[in-house]
């Protein structure tokens, strides 16, 4: 008794049809089947020491309050570890973080309060960011210490290159708050 199994024949039809369709679609839409390489801005913002980024300057140059470009060597002769230096250049101001060394950290802290968008001020005596509108307070890393704000201050990427501090409107590859403790706020719920 020789007969053809209809489910086997149906399987082979679908298999061959699917294979031919996949090959045809890969010719018609070649970019969807290949991964995209990140643009130079993204690559050099995340990995500034990459060899392709030797001369590329990502983001925008940080400016002081008088809109004069901030020279890194001049800033570091005056700054102390723990200082937060207001920098212009992005849509809203950010604070450059001065680490031990002294050196400028690879991240900056946005000045935009996460409660209603007011501009926070750095209170050096108290080591706190303070919102003048509704009294929210943040620690030196931008974590909420007193409400009504409930979310952390946003971070921006800072690239130091060619005696310039460059601000990039994206979070750094590594959030320093995850390294130094919890990212959860201690604000009242």
MILUMKE-564376 format. One record per residue: residue in three letters; x, y negated, z of N, C-alpha, C in turn. Coordinates in steps of 0.001 Angstrom, whole numbers, plus 500000, padded with zeros to 6 digits. Atoms other than C-alpha are relative to their C-alpha. Example, Ala and Ser with C-alpha at 12.3 -4.5 7.8 and 13.67 -1.06 7.14 Angstrom:
+------+--------+--------+--------+--------+--------+--------+--------+--------+--------+
! resn !    n_u !    n_v !    n_w !   ca_u !   ca_v !   ca_w !    c_u !    c_v !    c_w !
+------+--------+--------+--------+--------+--------+--------+--------+--------+--------+
!  ALA ! 500890 ! 501190 ! 500000 ! 512300 ! 504500 ! 507800 ! 500900 ! 498800 ! 500000 !
!  SER ! 499180 ! 501190 ! 499940 ! 513670 ! 501060 ! 507140 ! 499230 ! 498910 ! 500730 !
+------+--------+--------+--------+--------+--------+--------+--------+--------+--------+
//
This chain:
+------+--------+--------+--------+--------+--------+--------+--------+--------+--------+
! resn !    n_u !    n_v !    n_w !   ca_u !   ca_v !   ca_w !    c_u !    c_v !    c_w !
+------+--------+--------+--------+--------+--------+--------+--------+--------+--------+
!  UNK ! 500810 ! 501144 ! 500000 ! 500000 ! 500000 ! 500000 ! 500884 ! 498751 ! 500000 !
!  UNK ! 499186 ! 501196 ! 500138 ! 501816 ! 497016 ! 498700 ! 499088 ! 498817 ! 499811 !
!  UNK ! 500798 ! 501211 ! 500108 ! 500230 ! 493650 ! 499241 ! 500829 ! 498820 ! 500487 !
!  UNK ! 499306 ! 501206 ! 499572 ! 501321 ! 490145 ! 499798 ! 499279 ! 499435 ! 501219 !
!  UNK ! 500542 ! 500585 ! 498788 ! 500859 ! 488628 ! 503184 ! 499703 ! 498514 ! 499747 !
!  UNK ! 500332 ! 501388 ! 500322 ! 498943 ! 485341 ! 502648 ! 500615 ! 498994 ! 500982 !
!  UNK ! 499427 ! 500966 ! 499065 ! 500300 ! 483720 ! 505838 ! 501496 ! 499813 ! 499719 !
!  UNK ! 498581 ! 500106 ! 500354 ! 503885 ! 484450 ! 504739 ! 500164 ! 499102 ! 498783 !
!  UNK ! 499943 ! 500811 ! 501208 ! 503258 ! 482924 ! 501316 ! 499702 ! 498529 ! 500339 !
!  UNK ! 500358 ! 501349 ! 499591 ! 501622 ! 479879 ! 502919 ! 501172 ! 499342 ! 500748 !
!  UNK ! 498841 ! 500511 ! 499273 ! 504597 ! 479476 ! 505262 ! 501096 ! 499573 ! 499028 !
!  UNK ! 498948 ! 500323 ! 500962 ! 507063 ! 479555 ! 502342 ! 499638 ! 498754 ! 499190 !
!  UNK ! 500425 ! 501198 ! 500727 ! 505027 ! 476946 ! 500426 ! 500237 ! 498736 ! 500831 !
!  UNK ! 499808 ! 501157 ! 499127 ! 505000 ! 474576 ! 503397 ! 501480 ! 499719 ! 500246 !
!  UNK ! 498568 ! 500166 ! 499748 ! 508688 ! 475183 ! 504065 ! 500692 ! 499336 ! 498805 !
!  UNK ! 499390 ! 500567 ! 501208 ! 509753 ! 474459 ! 500467 ! 499480 ! 498583 ! 499755 !
!  UNK ! 500576 ! 501325 ! 500201 ! 507354 ! 471502 ! 500184 ! 500567 ! 498988 ! 500996 !
!  UNK ! 499441 ! 500890 ! 498988 ! 508627 ! 470002 ! 503443 ! 501444 ! 499649 ! 499719 !
!  UNK ! 498598 ! 500234 ! 500314 ! 512249 ! 470386 ! 502394 ! 500141 ! 499024 ! 498838 !
!  UNK ! 499952 ! 500883 ! 501166 ! 511673 ! 468750 ! 499002 ! 499547 ! 498585 ! 500396 !
!  UNK ! 500487 ! 501319 ! 499563 ! 509706 ! 465897 ! 500646 ! 501047 ! 499274 ! 500828 !
!  UNK ! 498960 ! 500614 ! 499170 ! 512464 ! 465259 ! 503202 ! 501145 ! 499476 ! 499150 !
!  UNK ! 498908 ! 500433 ! 500878 ! 515128 ! 465074 ! 500501 ! 499570 ! 498786 ! 499182 !
!  UNK ! 500493 ! 501133 ! 500804 ! 512993 ! 462761 ! 498348 ! 499899 ! 498735 ! 500854 !
!  UNK ! 500135 ! 501171 ! 499131 ! 512238 ! 460423 ! 501292 ! 501366 ! 499431 ! 500404 !
!  UNK ! 498676 ! 500504 ! 499616 ! 515921 ! 460220 ! 502251 ! 500650 ! 499216 ! 498862 !
!  UNK ! 499499 ! 500791 ! 501133 ! 516703 ! 458926 ! 498738 ! 499238 ! 498689 ! 499862 !
!  UNK ! 500810 ! 501210 ! 500136 ! 513845 ! 456420 ! 498743 ! 500236 ! 499016 ! 501144 !
!  UNK ! 499791 ! 500842 ! 498814 ! 514527 ! 455102 ! 502272 ! 501323 ! 500357 ! 500667 !
!  UNK ! 498710 ! 499558 ! 499461 ! 518269 ! 455569 ! 502833 ! 500361 ! 499366 ! 501342 !
!  UNK ! 499606 ! 500657 ! 498760 ! 518601 ! 453026 ! 505686 ! 499307 ! 500600 ! 501216 !
!  UNK ! 500693 ! 499422 ! 498849 ! 516044 ! 454788 ! 507883 ! 500656 ! 501290 ! 500460 !
!  UNK ! 499377 ! 498741 ! 499604 ! 518124 ! 457955 ! 507894 ! 501413 ! 499806 ! 500531 !
!  UNK ! 498648 ! 500266 ! 499502 ! 521395 ! 456254 ! 508946 ! 499921 ! 499014 ! 501164 !
!  UNK ! 499999 ! 500926 ! 498860 ! 522223 ! 454500 ! 512202 ! 500574 ! 498654 ! 499579 !
!  UNK ! 499545 ! 501350 ! 500304 ! 522770 ! 450751 ! 512097 ! 501128 ! 499620 ! 500956 !
!  UNK ! 498894 ! 500483 ! 499186 ! 526050 ! 449301 ! 513351 ! 499600 ! 498652 ! 500598 !
!  UNK ! 500385 ! 501291 ! 499408 ! 525607 ! 446409 ! 515819 ! 500716 ! 498848 ! 499303 !
!  UNK ! 499360 ! 501157 ! 500605 ! 526304 ! 442929 ! 514513 ! 501163 ! 499551 ! 500875 !
!  UNK ! 498787 ! 500427 ! 499309 ! 529535 ! 441214 ! 515525 ! 499683 ! 499240 ! 501280 !
!  UNK ! 500397 ! 500751 ! 498797 ! 527745 ! 438915 ! 518017 ! 499706 ! 500960 ! 501151 !
!  UNK ! 500345 ! 499027 ! 498965 ! 526307 ! 441867 ! 519943 ! 501230 ! 500783 ! 500439 !
!  UNK ! 498804 ! 499226 ! 499692 ! 529512 ! 443902 ! 519731 ! 500972 ! 499208 ! 500872 !
!  UNK ! 499013 ! 500801 ! 499275 ! 531742 ! 441061 ! 520960 ! 499456 ! 499454 ! 501316 !
!  UNK ! 500587 ! 500404 ! 498719 ! 529290 ! 440053 ! 523703 ! 500113 ! 501124 ! 501013 !
!  UNK ! 499941 ! 498857 ! 499100 ! 529229 ! 443551 ! 525156 ! 501421 ! 500501 ! 500230 !
!  UNK ! 498640 ! 499468 ! 499920 ! 532848 ! 444503 ! 524432 ! 501001 ! 498975 ! 499475 !
!  UNK ! 499148 ! 501087 ! 500507 ! 534943 ! 441294 ! 524156 ! 501447 ! 500412 ! 499734 !
!  UNK ! 498624 ! 499567 ! 500213 ! 538218 ! 443250 ! 524242 ! 500137 ! 500936 ! 498798 !
!  UNK ! 499956 ! 499181 ! 501198 ! 537302 ! 445263 ! 521130 ! 500932 ! 499348 ! 498985 !
!  UNK ! 499017 ! 500551 ! 500942 ! 540001 ! 444862 ! 518455 ! 499344 ! 499172 ! 498885 !
!  UNK ! 500683 ! 500781 ! 501039 ! 537413 ! 443541 ! 515954 ! 499603 ! 498624 ! 500502 !
!  UNK ! 500466 ! 501252 ! 499399 ! 536666 ! 440691 ! 518367 ! 501140 ! 499073 ! 500419 !
!  UNK ! 498843 ! 500793 ! 499565 ! 540177 ! 439246 ! 518764 ! 499805 ! 498507 ! 499792 !
!  UNK ! 500149 ! 501430 ! 500286 ! 539333 ! 435923 ! 517121 ! 498547 ! 499537 ! 500012 !
!  UNK ! 501411 ! 500359 ! 500024 ! 535533 ! 436021 ! 517287 ! 499580 ! 499453 ! 501364 !
!  UNK ! 500504 ! 500601 ! 498767 ! 533879 ! 433774 ! 519880 ! 498481 ! 500140 ! 500031 !
!  UNK ! 501450 ! 499807 ! 499949 ! 530380 ! 435008 ! 520792 ! 499301 ! 498875 ! 500765 !
!  UNK ! 500808 ! 500943 ! 499235 ! 527577 ! 432819 ! 522118 ! 500322 ! 498547 ! 499724 !
!  UNK ! 499746 ! 501432 ! 500098 ! 527971 ! 429099 ! 522768 ! 500973 ! 499598 ! 501099 !
!  UNK ! 499036 ! 500459 ! 499012 ! 530660 ! 427178 ! 524594 ! 499282 ! 499361 ! 501185 !
!  UNK ! 500565 ! 500587 ! 498785 ! 529823 ! 426271 ! 528194 ! 500447 ! 498548 ! 500109 !
!  UNK ! 499740 ! 501433 ! 499856 ! 529588 ! 422532 ! 528814 ! 499739 ! 499591 ! 501449 !
!  UNK ! 500264 ! 500512 ! 498659 ! 529764 ! 420569 ! 532059 ! 498784 ! 499068 ! 499958 !
!  UNK ! 501200 ! 500836 ! 499933 ! 527028 ! 418173 ! 533205 ! 500066 ! 498779 ! 499090 !
!  UNK ! 499846 ! 501122 ! 500925 ! 528462 ! 415419 ! 530969 ! 500067 ! 500474 ! 498550 !
!  UNK ! 499987 ! 499355 ! 501313 ! 528237 ! 417820 ! 527991 ! 501390 ! 500028 ! 499372 !
!  UNK ! 498614 ! 499851 ! 500428 ! 532032 ! 418117 ! 527770 ! 500343 ! 501489 ! 500124 !
!  UNK ! 499639 ! 498583 ! 499915 ! 533380 ! 421616 ! 526959 ! 500825 ! 500298 ! 501258 !
!  UNK ! 499289 ! 499586 ! 498793 ! 534564 ! 423427 ! 530083 ! 501262 ! 500751 ! 499586 !
!  UNK ! 498730 ! 499308 ! 500209 ! 538248 ! 424338 ! 529852 ! 500233 ! 500942 ! 501165 !
!  UNK ! 499875 ! 498997 ! 498948 ! 538822 ! 427551 ! 531785 ! 501190 ! 499708 ! 500909 !
!  UNK ! 498812 ! 500231 ! 499167 ! 542363 ! 426732 ! 532954 ! 499807 ! 498787 ! 500902 !
!  UNK ! 500251 ! 501186 ! 499175 ! 541305 ! 423262 ! 534179 ! 498988 ! 500316 ! 501103 !
!  UNK ! 501013 ! 499651 ! 499014 ! 538229 ! 424659 ! 535947 ! 500590 ! 500851 ! 501120 !
!  UNK ! 499467 ! 499082 ! 498995 ! 540174 ! 427397 ! 537700 ! 501036 ! 499364 ! 500918 !
!  UNK ! 499076 ! 500690 ! 499090 ! 542727 ! 424941 ! 539129 ! 499224 ! 499279 ! 501101 !
!  UNK ! 500817 ! 500718 ! 499025 ! 539852 ! 423191 ! 540955 ! 499045 ! 500907 ! 500763 !
!  UNK ! 501035 ! 499140 ! 499422 ! 537476 ! 426079 ! 541706 ! 500578 ! 500949 ! 501046 !
!  UNK ! 499671 ! 499037 ! 498961 ! 537505 ! 428398 ! 544681 ! 499151 ! 501251 ! 499811 !
!  UNK ! 500841 ! 498803 ! 500064 ! 536321 ! 432019 ! 544822 ! 498699 ! 499777 ! 500772 !
!  UNK ! 501311 ! 500185 ! 499390 ! 532606 ! 432005 ! 545603 ! 499254 ! 498800 ! 499459 !
!  UNK ! 500662 ! 501169 ! 500580 ! 531902 ! 428734 ! 543789 ! 499032 ! 500429 ! 498906 !
!  UNK ! 500935 ! 499856 ! 501104 ! 528959 ! 428501 ! 541405 ! 500020 ! 498664 ! 499269 !
!  UNK ! 499806 ! 501219 ! 500780 ! 529545 ! 425975 ! 538604 ! 498899 ! 499908 ! 498950 !
!  UNK ! 501086 ! 500195 ! 500956 ! 526594 ! 424600 ! 536635 ! 500572 ! 499823 ! 498595 !
!  UNK ! 499524 ! 500050 ! 501384 ! 527086 ! 425102 ! 532883 ! 498810 ! 499832 ! 499059 !
!  UNK ! 500996 ! 500225 ! 501046 ! 525042 ! 423787 ! 529958 ! 500427 ! 500748 ! 498747 !
!  UNK ! 499671 ! 499376 ! 501281 ! 524885 ! 425302 ! 526488 ! 498868 ! 500856 ! 499491 !
!  UNK ! 501162 ! 499209 ! 500374 ! 521985 ! 427715 ! 526489 ! 498763 ! 499118 ! 500149 !
!  UNK ! 501236 ! 500774 ! 499911 ! 518354 ! 426609 ! 526412 ! 499815 ! 499403 ! 501398 !
!  UNK ! 500050 ! 500485 ! 498614 ! 518413 ! 426311 ! 530226 ! 501381 ! 500200 ! 500623 !
!  UNK ! 498698 ! 499930 ! 499348 ! 521378 ! 425815 ! 532539 ! 500238 ! 501374 ! 500623 !
!  UNK ! 499575 ! 498783 ! 499314 ! 523312 ! 428725 ! 534014 ! 501136 ! 499623 ! 500940 !
!  UNK ! 498893 ! 500217 ! 499077 ! 525819 ! 429004 ! 536816 ! 501106 ! 500991 ! 499691 !
!  UNK ! 498828 ! 499147 ! 500128 ! 529309 ! 430320 ! 536165 ! 500374 ! 500460 ! 501406 !
!  UNK ! 499632 ! 499428 ! 498716 ! 530457 ! 432601 ! 538992 ! 501525 ! 500074 ! 500067 !
!  UNK ! 498552 ! 499964 ! 499818 ! 534003 ! 432120 ! 540282 ! 500329 ! 501133 ! 500966 !
!  UNK ! 499580 ! 498847 ! 499202 ! 535496 ! 435389 ! 541554 ! 501392 ! 499765 ! 500570 !
!  UNK ! 498653 ! 500059 ! 499424 ! 538691 ! 436053 ! 543498 ! 501021 ! 499941 ! 498881 !
!  UNK ! 498946 ! 500150 ! 501003 ! 541822 ! 435155 ! 541648 ! 500553 ! 498603 ! 499958 !
!  UNK ! 501395 ! 500008 ! 500467 ! 540259 ! 432722 ! 540908 ! 499899 ! 500320 ! 498513 !
!  UNK ! 500320 ! 499734 ! 501397 ! 538679 ! 433856 ! 537662 ! 498494 ! 499898 ! 499815 !
!  UNK ! 501425 ! 500094 ! 500310 ! 535335 ! 433447 ! 535937 ! 499462 ! 501405 ! 499769 !
!  UNK ! 500616 ! 498675 ! 500132 ! 533068 ! 436493 ! 536236 ! 499444 ! 500192 ! 498594 !
!  UNK ! 500525 ! 499656 ! 501323 ! 531736 ! 438270 ! 533144 ! 498495 ! 499800 ! 499903 !
!  UNK ! 501428 ! 500286 ! 500004 ! 528225 ! 437198 ! 534069 ! 499777 ! 498617 ! 500602 !
!  UNK ! 500434 ! 501251 ! 499409 ! 526459 ! 433970 ! 534887 ! 498592 ! 500194 ! 500515 !
!  UNK ! 501321 ! 499890 ! 499399 ! 523276 ! 433353 ! 536841 ! 499118 ! 498875 ! 499459 !
!  UNK ! 500934 ! 500976 ! 500559 ! 520312 ! 431624 ! 535203 ! 499493 ! 499081 ! 501101 !
!  UNK ! 500506 ! 500978 ! 499026 ! 519054 ! 428482 ! 536926 ! 498471 ! 499959 ! 500041 !
!  UNK ! 501458 ! 500021 ! 500098 ! 515407 ! 429313 ! 536153 ! 499378 ! 500847 ! 501114 !
!  UNK ! 500694 ! 499297 ! 498915 ! 513366 ! 430209 ! 539245 ! 498973 ! 500953 ! 499391 !
!  UNK ! 500913 ! 498992 ! 500554 ! 511376 ! 433376 ! 538608 ! 498579 ! 499852 ! 500528 !
!  UNK ! 501361 ! 500233 ! 499511 ! 508352 ! 432010 ! 540473 ! 499193 ! 499207 ! 498972 !
!  UNK ! 500732 ! 500818 ! 500969 ! 507217 ! 429143 ! 538222 ! 500908 ! 499275 ! 499009 !
!  UNK ! 499114 ! 500549 ! 501022 ! 510282 ! 428238 ! 536154 ! 500715 ! 498714 ! 500338 !
!  UNK ! 499247 ! 501200 ! 499611 ! 511728 ! 425321 ! 538122 ! 501498 ! 500298 ! 499932 !
!  UNK ! 498549 ! 499834 ! 500018 ! 515492 ! 424764 ! 538096 ! 500513 ! 500089 ! 501429 !
!  UNK ! 499456 ! 499817 ! 498648 ! 517219 ! 426149 ! 541199 ! 501314 ! 499241 ! 500141 !
!  UNK ! 498751 ! 500689 ! 499681 ! 520077 ! 424285 ! 542873 ! 500881 ! 500933 ! 500818 !
!  UNK ! 499050 ! 499229 ! 499210 ! 523222 ! 425849 ! 544335 ! 500318 ! 499220 ! 501275 !
!  UNK ! 499691 ! 500587 ! 498704 ! 523605 ! 425088 ! 548058 ! 501258 ! 500705 ! 500509 !
!  UNK ! 498720 ! 499376 ! 499676 ! 527306 ! 425788 ! 548665 ! 500158 ! 500235 ! 501503 !
!  UNK ! 499875 ! 499840 ! 498552 ! 527062 ! 425283 ! 552433 ! 499279 ! 501239 ! 500504 !
!  UNK ! 500792 ! 498842 ! 499571 ! 524429 ! 428006 ! 552757 ! 500227 ! 501226 ! 499128 !
!  UNK ! 499778 ! 498893 ! 500941 ! 525692 ! 430217 ! 549881 ! 498675 ! 500514 ! 499431 !
!  UNK ! 501331 ! 499654 ! 500482 ! 522198 ! 430159 ! 548389 ! 499607 ! 499145 ! 498811 !
!  UNK ! 500695 ! 500761 ! 501027 ! 520269 ! 429139 ! 545311 ! 498652 ! 499641 ! 500607 !
!  UNK ! 501236 ! 500464 ! 499389 ! 517277 ! 427053 ! 546410 ! 499139 ! 499338 ! 498929 !
!  UNK ! 500941 ! 500618 ! 500929 ! 514201 ! 426155 ! 544374 ! 499361 ! 498803 ! 500696 !
!  UNK ! 500563 ! 501187 ! 499365 ! 513146 ! 422569 ! 545127 ! 498475 ! 499906 ! 499875 !
!  UNK ! 501445 ! 500111 ! 500230 ! 509572 ! 423153 ! 543902 ! 499175 ! 500695 ! 501088 !
!  UNK ! 500835 ! 499231 ! 499078 ! 508206 ! 425874 ! 546184 ! 500801 ! 500722 ! 501079 !
!  UNK ! 499214 ! 499483 ! 498885 ! 511097 ! 426835 ! 548468 ! 500561 ! 501401 ! 499854 !
!  UNK ! 499390 ! 498680 ! 500158 ! 512174 ! 430175 ! 546997 ! 501507 ! 499881 ! 500191 !
!  UNK ! 498554 ! 499980 ! 499808 ! 515716 ! 431126 ! 547951 ! 500553 ! 501319 ! 499480 !
!  UNK ! 499316 ! 498843 ! 500571 ! 518167 ! 433521 ! 546340 ! 501411 ! 500033 ! 500575 !
!  UNK ! 498624 ! 499914 ! 499520 ! 521511 ! 434841 ! 547568 ! 500974 ! 499626 ! 498886 !
!  UNK ! 498982 ! 500416 ! 500973 ! 524790 ! 434155 ! 545740 ! 500034 ! 500864 ! 498743 !
!  UNK ! 500102 ! 499133 ! 501175 ! 524016 ! 437018 ! 543303 ! 498667 ! 499826 ! 499272 !
!  UNK ! 501289 ! 500233 ! 500636 ! 520503 ! 435787 ! 542483 ! 498902 ! 500917 ! 500479 !
!  UNK ! 501036 ! 499145 ! 499418 ! 518580 ! 438266 ! 544668 ! 499109 ! 499155 ! 500911 !
!  UNK ! 500951 ! 500770 ! 499205 ! 515441 ! 436901 ! 546357 ! 500241 ! 500277 ! 501487 !
!  UNK ! 499907 ! 499864 ! 498546 ! 515890 ! 436227 ! 550071 ! 498780 ! 499407 ! 500682 !
!  UNK ! 501201 ! 500615 ! 499449 ! 512791 ! 434091 ! 550615 ! 499068 ! 499629 ! 498859 !
!  UNK ! 500983 ! 500232 ! 501042 ! 509599 ! 433854 ! 548551 ! 499532 ! 498573 ! 499933 !
!  UNK ! 500958 ! 499111 ! 500630 ! 507272 ! 433031 ! 546929 ! 500525 ! 500801 ! 498796 !
!  UNK ! 499469 ! 499214 ! 501127 ! 509516 ! 434333 ! 544093 ! 500167 ! 501456 ! 500428 !
!  UNK ! 499867 ! 498569 ! 499707 ! 509605 ! 438119 ! 543864 ! 501054 ! 500685 ! 499125 !
!  UNK ! 499040 ! 499384 ! 500926 ! 512018 ! 438761 ! 540981 ! 501361 ! 499327 ! 500109 !
!  UNK ! 498629 ! 500506 ! 500001 ! 515786 ! 438333 ! 540780 ! 500183 ! 498920 ! 498947 !
!  UNK ! 499629 ! 500935 ! 501064 ! 517301 ! 435421 ! 538879 ! 500619 ! 500803 ! 498866 !
!  UNK ! 499444 ! 499286 ! 501155 ! 518212 ! 436533 ! 535359 ! 501493 ! 499731 ! 499874 !
!  UNK ! 498571 ! 500141 ! 500249 ! 521821 ! 437045 ! 534341 ! 500235 ! 499739 ! 498519 !
!  UNK ! 499544 ! 500193 ! 501371 ! 523615 ! 435926 ! 531184 ! 501419 ! 500550 ! 499922 !
!  UNK ! 498640 ! 499512 ! 500205 ! 526830 ! 437282 ! 529710 ! 500938 ! 498811 ! 499834 !
!  UNK ! 498971 ! 501023 ! 500130 ! 529966 ! 435157 ! 530033 ! 501249 ! 500666 ! 499429 !
!  UNK ! 498776 ! 499507 ! 500618 ! 532957 ! 435762 ! 527757 ! 501041 ! 498894 ! 500114 !
!  UNK ! 498914 ! 500972 ! 499873 ! 536230 ! 434001 ! 528594 ! 501044 ! 500354 ! 498952 !
!  UNK ! 499084 ! 499748 ! 501109 ! 538434 ! 433631 ! 525536 ! 500514 ! 498670 ! 499470 !
!  UNK ! 499387 ! 501194 ! 500585 ! 540837 ! 431046 ! 524096 ! 499739 ! 498755 ! 500855 !
!  UNK ! 500204 ! 501064 ! 499018 ! 540509 ! 428878 ! 527253 ! 498583 ! 499426 ! 499952 !
!  UNK ! 501399 ! 500407 ! 500040 ! 536732 ! 428719 ! 526727 ! 499170 ! 500990 ! 500806 !
!  UNK ! 501027 ! 499147 ! 499399 ! 533828 ! 430050 ! 528752 ! 498837 ! 499981 ! 499015 !
!  UNK ! 501075 ! 499895 ! 500989 ! 531219 ! 431300 ! 526264 ! 498782 ! 500638 ! 500658 !
!  UNK ! 501247 ! 499506 ! 499430 ! 527590 ! 431837 ! 527296 ! 499208 ! 500743 ! 498936 !
!  UNK ! 500781 ! 499185 ! 500928 ! 525556 ! 434585 ! 525643 ! 498662 ! 500299 ! 500666 !
!  UNK ! 501342 ! 499837 ! 499443 ! 521777 ! 434726 ! 526183 ! 499582 ! 501462 ! 499984 !
!  UNK ! 500399 ! 498607 ! 499796 ! 521636 ! 438403 ! 527147 ! 500628 ! 500477 ! 501291 !
!  UNK ! 499487 ! 499458 ! 498742 ! 522138 ! 440395 ! 530304 ! 501348 ! 500680 ! 499743 !
!  UNK ! 498707 ! 499327 ! 500184 ! 525683 ! 441707 ! 530827 ! 499823 ! 501515 ! 499915 !
!  UNK ! 500062 ! 498544 ! 500170 ! 526434 ! 445339 ! 529998 ! 499832 ! 500699 ! 501349 !
!  UNK ! 500106 ! 499435 ! 498658 ! 526784 ! 446056 ! 533735 ! 499496 ! 498910 ! 500933 !
!  UNK ! 500556 ! 500960 ! 499040 ! 524640 ! 444284 ! 536328 ! 500843 ! 500088 ! 501275 !
!  UNK ! 499131 ! 499951 ! 498818 ! 527055 ! 443347 ! 539152 ! 499226 ! 500234 ! 501291 !
!  UNK ! 500810 ! 499781 ! 498799 ! 524183 ! 443510 ! 541638 ! 499799 ! 501479 ! 500258 !
!  UNK ! 500116 ! 498557 ! 499811 ! 523927 ! 447258 ! 541037 ! 501262 ! 500551 ! 500641 !
!  UNK ! 498731 ! 499557 ! 499420 ! 527589 ! 447597 ! 542011 ! 500128 ! 499579 ! 501459 !
!  UNK ! 499814 ! 500538 ! 498658 ! 527295 ! 445491 ! 545158 ! 498819 ! 500258 ! 500927 !
!  UNK ! 501134 ! 499713 ! 499133 ! 524035 ! 446821 ! 546524 ! 498715 ! 500092 ! 499226 !
!  UNK ! 501321 ! 499825 ! 500582 ! 520353 ! 447108 ! 545873 ! 499602 ! 498798 ! 499145 !
!  UNK ! 500528 ! 501074 ! 500834 ! 518696 ! 445099 ! 543100 ! 498601 ! 499615 ! 500444 !
!  UNK ! 501342 ! 500323 ! 499538 ! 515425 ! 445073 ! 545013 ! 500063 ! 498778 ! 500895 !
!  UNK ! 500030 ! 501209 ! 499194 ! 514487 ! 441845 ! 546599 ! 499518 ! 500322 ! 501405 !
!  UNK ! 500474 ! 499837 ! 498643 ! 513892 ! 441456 ! 550284 ! 498896 ! 498987 ! 500301 !
!  UNK ! 501071 ! 500973 ! 499831 ! 511111 ! 438948 ! 549701 ! 498766 ! 500687 ! 500559 !
!  UNK ! 501230 ! 499411 ! 499451 ! 507846 ! 439496 ! 551524 ! 499072 ! 500446 ! 498890 !
!  UNK ! 500910 ! 499464 ! 501006 ! 505367 ! 441597 ! 549603 ! 498674 ! 499488 ! 500218 !
+------+--------+--------+--------+--------+--------+--------+--------+--------+--------+
//
